[in-house]
Amino acid sequence: MTNPNPDAKLKIIPLGGLHEIGKNTCVFEINDEIILLDAGLAFPTDGMHGVNIVLPDVTYLRENRHKIKGMIVTHGHEDHIGGIAYHLKQFDIPVIYGPRLAMALLEGKLEEAGVSDRTELRPVRPRDMVRLGKSFVVEYIRNTHSIADSCSVAIHTPLGVVIHTGDFKFDHTPVDGEYFDVQKLAEYGEKGVLCLISDSTNSEVPGHTPSERSVFPNLDRVFSQADGRLLVTTFSSSVHRVNMILELAKKHHRMVFVVGRSMLNVIAHARELGYIKCEEDRFQPLRNLSQYSDRDVMILMTGSQGEPMAALTRIANGSHRDIKVREGDTVVFSANPIPGNTISVVNNIDKLMMKGAKVVYGKHQGIHVSGHGAQEDQKLMLALTRPKFFLPVHGEHRMLVKHSQTAQSMGVPAENMVIINNGDVVELTQNSIGIGGKVASGIELVDSSRQGVVDRETLRDRQQLAEDGIITVAAIVSHRGKLVTPPTVDIRGISQTLDRERFQSKVSDLIGRVLRERSNKKGIERDGIQPAIESELRRLMRKELPKRYPVIVLLLNWVETAENNSPVPALTAS
């Protein structure tokens, strides 16, 4: 345990999770030592063409990798652990501590990415204490959330104790019987909490967030009313929800067919750790689907957020190899759309309905509850911990503001809290809190290969392609600087009327003119030809297509020519 040091200064630097939902990543730094709390991902917006994953900019961590002593993980959701494998490709993390389920899920991710040797995973249990470096001692505190094995943490520093809630709600009837350790929170509150860093996701919602168990009778009603096949989708990581769905499958005598890699993976780990209790023979492979009557089938799958490649989206589109929706099927969405996913979700609902399925969705059905605490939960957290300083995190700007107002209503002075952005450096002493600077922040985009990072220029090109199309110009040029044949012009994705022959003639004249201007008695200087022609092509585009800015691809093939001007094999290509 560390003793308070009045001269110390703790830096708290969120790299993700502020003014947004997702990619929660936070840095704690003191005495030239850094620990990380979580490292999540977010999902792309509609304009991020070809992007699968959005990560925070970790330039600050790359530049200060020598200071990193380890990481603490609060729970196993993708927006808290999904970025770790990618970060380990850029810098080592000596040790990662976290709850057992989170570590089991993370282990598979690291092995798949080939970075298992870049860190050491150490599972912990509630009330375990771990030391990282000389400056940090962390105690894990059981909380309740929408995934099993979720924790808040008490971070002991030379200044005092900082509590980070992680994602939480106060669920008094938890599905797994694991109660929020309010006693431990109250003990810290009695001793003195320097700063509370708290989840703001539902800060605009009055009252308490209902218990996860409240979903059970409503799902039971839906199951009992389904005459045909049941197709159920929820978050794969919502272990408690999945466990209840499997309980209901048993109650209603339905065999379970699991579809979706992430759903299969989470169920396997949760069963191994005892968080899901379902007999092995309840599960059946998809190849056995035709052997059971519709009334005996439940298909549990991914796709509750309308993800393009998820099982339910492919089923809705009619492109799934093994499952076709038909009249009499009941499709259950036991999840609400995350902001930004609503259009994709409702499009899938429409498609499923048009194929004859009965679709059960929406808040009025009572088949989903949030895993995040509402205003009364947040008040209870503040009352138990009684912090001197307060830092709202995990939410969009209005959520952070509302949470700060709730904290003020609970007695935390306005001057003892700050509203921050990703990259802001919060400087905390025993007597003050404030913003002391900023580090590099922003986003890194990972494409479908899950290897390459998409830079801003590439993303801009993709957006331009989507909006304005592409024009490809291919020209064969002799070593003397003459066009061997008229250039080939290919126009794609441009709806405006364009006289193609006239346009091709203009392109040919343009290239010929640039080549003549760059030629002399000794021949032609190739350096600078490509950008010069590209510049002139862009100028031509602005005249011919004044309201469109297509991507221009220029292919120049330089060839030697024989005396009769017939080309011989190319020497170089630009």
Buried (B, 14 or more C-beta within 10 A) or exposed (E): EBEBBEEBBBBBBBBBBBBBBBBBBBBBBBBEBBBBBBBBBBBBEEEBBBBBBBBBBBBBBEEBBEBBBBBBBBBBBBBBBBBBBBBBEBBEBEBBBBBBBBBBBBBBBBEEBEBBEBBEBEBBEBEBEBBBBEBBBBBBBBBBBBBBBBBBBBBBBBBBBBBBBBBBBBBEEBBBEBBBBBEBBBEBBEEEBBBBBBBBBBBBBEEBBBBBBEBBEBBBBBBEEBEBBBBBBBBBBBBBBBBBBBBBBBEBEBBBBBBBEBBBBBBBBBBEBEBBEBEEEEBBEBEEBEEBEBBBBBBBBBBBBBBEEBBBBBBBEEEBEBBEBEEBBBBBBBBBBBEBBEEBBEBBBEBBBEBEBBBBBEEEBBBBBBBBBBBBBBBBBBEBBBBBBBBBBBBBEEBBBBBBBBBBEBEBEEEBBBBBEBBBBBBBBBEEBEEEEBBBBEBBBBBEEEEEBBEEEBBEBBBBBEEBBBBBBBBBBBBEBBBBEBBEBEBEBBEEEEEEEEBBEBBBEBBBEBBEEBBEEEEBEBEEBEEBBBEBBEEBBEEBBEEBBBBBEBBBBBBEBEEEEEBEEEEEEB
